[in-house]
Amino acid sequence: MDSTRPYFLWDYDLTEGDVRRILSGENQTDKAWILSRILESATFEDVWKYTSLSEIRHMMPILKIKKPIRQVWERALSVWQ
């Protein structure tokens, strides 16, 4: 499983292991990019396999996600407070 490409990264040659390393690393730019892809393209159930509500809240200000998707997540975060 570690060497498979996650479906939400169909256009990049990154493995499951790469995604996990980026998410647990210190590079905020790379982390924001991966998290943005997850929030935009992963199923709702799969989002929670990679991140947490607190991480989404923390990273939201720097995520570059499409406006309609951002609005949905921001609404969800306000409801889940």
ABEGO torsion letter per residue (X at the ends): XAABBBAAAAABBBBAAAAAAAAABABAAAAAAAAAAAAAABBAAAAAAABBAAAAAAAAAABBBBAAAAAAAAAAAAAAX
